[in-house]
Amino acid sequence: MKNLKKLTPILALTTIITAPGVLAHSDHENASNTFVTPTLETGIREGDDVYFDLSLQSGFSQILPDVLTETWGINQPFLGATLKARKGDSVHVTVSNNLDTTTTLHWHGVKLPARADGGPHQPIEPEEEWLSEFDIIQPAATLWYHAHQMHETGAQVYKGLAGMFIIEDDNSQSLGLPSEYGVDDFPVIIQDREFNEDGSMVYLGRFDVQGGMMGKTGDTILVNGVINPLLTVEKSLIRLRILNGSNARIYNLQFDDNRSFKIIGSDGGLLEQSVEATMITISPAERIEIVVDLSDGGAPTLIHSAGMAGMTGMDASDMGFFETVAMSIFADDEPEQDFNIFQIDGSHAAASSAIVPDQLSTHNDYSGEIIAARRTMTLKMEDGSPFTTITAGIFGSNDLLTINDQSMDIGRIDAFVKKGTVEIWSIVNASMMAHPFHIHNVQFKIISRNGEVKSHELGFKDVVLVQPGETVEVLMKFPEYSDPNTPYMFHCHILEHEDRGMMGQFVVI
Ligand SMILES: [Cu+2]
């Protein structure tokens, strides 16, 4: 927060380039807080039918040492419980809105009927309930749920409307992986927040065009709602289900002792084979599952390693107004720094009997299937006119953030997809910021990223970070659900971009 004060007097346009990934140190970098594992809720089970009751509510949370913060949560004051179900289950979720504003609850990464998706087309008014019912037809995965209210997703997720949703299946439970929740298998929801002196959270104003352009970042890092905590583990091999639940910040994750870990899963579930790594980048809404060996009794800290995330690879001649201004100020801004996320103490860990087997799963790559359609989604961030920028600030216009030159219109369908077919989408980033692109109702395979794909990106994904100047091709098979009247969304998962127009809609017919 010292850092924030230092930045405040600088020209307002500086906010364009201070995030994501440019500022950030916390005042609370000693891991003195205790790691909190979110409550596990497995619902009420009747055979394969599983019933969950979720209450969206407000409350006060002790996040900072001396003051309470007003927060939102699901069945608790801040954030949500971890929900767990199995492949083959029929899930029935009753969501009660006990907030004083309209909201939604979206099942991120779940293949499900559009009416159950919880996007902007399923608003829940205050004091109303919404029933979402879907069968789990996909393999074991670390998914999540969060608010998706039109124009309000950023503010509502920031306040706390997000939680983890874990799917297990016969395969995931037969592998011998660390899988005891809260013992050697932990959710790690990483979020950054900014606080006022009185403990309240700082968010953007509705018409803050510049803040919206860069997305809301904060100088305080939370893990499962706790600032820079310490996780003391009892087992020597632990699995971390890492979710970047931040609105806009991208993290380059690394341990401070540079130890390696095994990446075992991506957004859509287990990889086919694990991948050894010492660093991985995770953008908003992405999940990675890693297994860390602490049998040396060490106490490594997971850090964000300052790097290149966000602003590389674009030719200056392609830049518009925002990019040019951003670049001109960039040189004066302080360089990005490493910062701590949380620490793991393995000094009391007993030997684990868990393993990471060579083969984790088998994927269908849809080879041999007909490609029913190819689509291009071009992401842009500006319209080139300083005057338009000013009027956008005054009138709240959102035409500065577009996909295929159009900003989101809830009355317009951008794509018609045939159920059960395979499509290839090319996501083109024609802006100067990296955008994490998300598609509802599918898990896709990245088939090219400027011609190549890194090994850990070979898994199923529902979000892909597209760097400036990059084109990423994704291939996906749409489930057999169809509903010509209810759209699914595709959008940038920098929530301020989504809220300000970088979103579109498709229906499956
Ligand atoms: Cu974006």
Boltz pocket constraint, residues with backbone or C-beta under 6 A from the ligand:
constraints:
  - pocket:
      binder: B
      contacts: [[A, 434], [A, 435], [A, 436], [A, 492], [A, 493], [A, 494], [A, 497], [A, 498], [A, 502]]
      max_distance: 6.0
